[in-house]
Structures are given as C-alpha cells and as structure tokens.
Amino acid sequence: MKKVMINAYQVGLLYKHGTYQHMLKEGAYWQWPSQRIEVYDLTAPFTPACELNILLKDEALTESLHVIEVKDHELVLQYENGFLKQVLTAGRYAYWKGIVAYGFVRLDLGKIEIMENLDRTTLLHKLVSPYVRTYTIESYEKALLFVDGKYVQTLESGVYYWWKNGIAIHVGKVDTRQLQLEINGQEILTRDKAALRINAWAQYRIENIEKALLQNKDHERQLYVAFQLALREYVGGLSFDELVEKKETALPYVKEKVQQTAETLGIQVSGFGIRDIVLPGEVKDIMNQVLVAEKKAQANIILRREETASTRNLLNTAKLMEDNPMLFKLKEMEYVEKIAEKVSSISVNGNGVLIDQLRQIFATSK
C-alpha cells in the first residue's frame, strides 16, 4: 500500500484489477496492491490509458472533459486562452475543463467554399494554410473558375481562398490589358510575283473572357492566323510599287477583315501595321540602282538650275555696269582690293609714267 497525492491542478482515475472505478479529485489517497491510480495534469490534453468510451460512462468524468469528434471531411481549430494552438484532423480528442480556457471552431472541408467566419490572418496561419488553396487575380486580369471540370463563375480581380480537398479546381486567367501580337517573317508574293518577307504587328484587347476561354481553344493562335490570312490577301492584290506606296492603307483593310473573326473570339482589335518589307537580294540591288539614278538626276537638275541663276545674275550685273560707269569703277576697285589682300609687298621699277598709271588705278578722279 502506498500514498498518492493529487494536487489542485491534477485529477486521478482509480482502477481496480484493471477496471476503471471512478475519478479522484484533489487530496491524499492510499493505493492498495489491487488498485492503480492514474494521475493527469489538468493543463494538458487528456490521453486515456484505456478506451475512452468506457471512461465516459462515468458522468462526473464526462462533465469534466471537452470531447471533440472530428469527421473525415472536417477540421477543428483548437484554441487555448484565445490563441490558435492546433488543427485537429479526423479523430476524437479530449481536454480537461477548468484551468485552461479551450475554444473550438469546426470547419467543413466537404466543399470548396469557406463558409465559416474566418479572417485572412487565420487562413494564412502556418497551421491552417496547408489546408487552404489561394488564388490571386491581378487588377488587370479576369478569370474563370472551373470545379471538377465544370464552369462555375467569372472571377474579378482579388484574392480568393478555397478549402484544399479532393475537389479539382482550375482557374483560367486572361490579361485584359492591351496586348501586342507580332506577325513576323511572312513570305508573300505580290500581284506581280515579287517575293517579299513582311513583318507586321497587331494590337488587341480581350473583351469577353467567356468567349475567349469557353467557346474557343487557343484564341491567340486563331487571331494570329486571321491576321496572317488577311495580310496575305492584301499584299497579294497589289503590285510591288503599289504596296510600297499604300503600305499605310493596310490598317483599315486588314482590321476590317479580321474584326468579325476577332468578335467570335471575344477580342477587340485596336491597331495593325506593317513594320518592315524585306526585299530579296537581287530586287534590293535593282532598287538601290534606281534610287542612285533618281538622286543623280535630281542633283543634275539642281546644278543646272543654280548655273542658270548664276548666269542670269552675271548678265544683270553687266547691264547695270554698262549703263553706269561709276558702278563699273567700284566693281573694278573691289577686285583690286581682293587682289591686294593676297599681296604682302610690291616692288616697282620704272619711270614716272608707271607711277602715274598706278596712281590712276588706286585714286579716284576728283
């Protein structure tokens, strides 16, 4: 026989010959050889030494316990004194009443919607987040929600939370901003059989996400093919010279051709243009020769025009000097001045007649 002490924060369960008898509260007890007293801490979860159903036949013990049963499709959030401590999965759990203030929130994982009133902090808690699916739709995006392969709803921008379970979820997103499509390296024959490589671009915006994702497969690829065919039709109807001159007119023609197809794809076309027209090597050489010849002809015209203007100016000057001897004298002095600027010194040898002649040149008569 031995003495067993049960403190204020403890409880004891008495067994006799291995059979549960009753619960022992605070106090001192003598334990006989045929008896066994299990002492439990009231601040810790209750883990029984035998089947819990047997113990729960004792009404006093049942009143002292929180017994939580969690089904396969459920979770239970276990709080201690207001703080989340554990997520309980399928099973049965027991906690002592009294000292620790326990709280329990039952969650149904049998559906994807989170119907329980849980804030974002709880959903993102490290204990809860493994059971939550999170999807973010940016402000420039729209999305379609598919559950088990079936379309359910259209999602606007925001953050969405669903339970992680056996239900398959797929979120199809599209960018609703203006997008650009590059249509490069198109080998096309013009009406006069000139083989060209054309690089073009197109701008578009997805207006109807249901049409783009639900009613069409690879909507971007279909839009590319529509632009490609319209561009080929436009270029094939023009000669090479007409194409060079009318390159800018491709926008209304191609846009009109593509718009009907784009509407069935849920797309609005906003722009189109031809960026480059790449010529074959031999055609490029011919075009360069034509360009050089044109530039030479333009240069000759300009040169002749300038020569004519210069001759006309000389003729006008000669007529003025013929009618005005003083003007002729001033022009003569102008040229003598220009010659004198190039001469640093003059040595003159001769009689008085040469001196008089020089004086007549540099001095005006009074």
Buried (B, 14 or more C-beta within 10 A) or exposed (E): EEEBEBEEBBBBBBBEEEEBBEBBEEEEBEBEEEBBBBEBEBEEBBEBEEEBEEBBEBEEBEEBBBEBEBBEBBBBBBBBEEEBBEBBBEEEBBBBEEEBEBBBBBBBBEEBEBEBEBEEEBBEBEBBBEBBBEBEBEEEBBBBBBBEEEBEEEBEEEEBBBBBBEBEBEBBBBEBEEBEBEBEEBEBEBEEEBEBBBBBBBBBBBBBBEBBBBEBEEBBEBBBEBBBBBBBEBBEEBEBEBBEEEBEEBBEBBBEBBBEBBBBBBBBBEEBEBEEBEBEEEEEEEEEEEEEEEEEEEEEEEEEEEEEEEEEEEEEEEEEBEEEEEEBEEEEBEEEEEEEEEEEEEEEEEEEEEEEEEEEEEEEEE
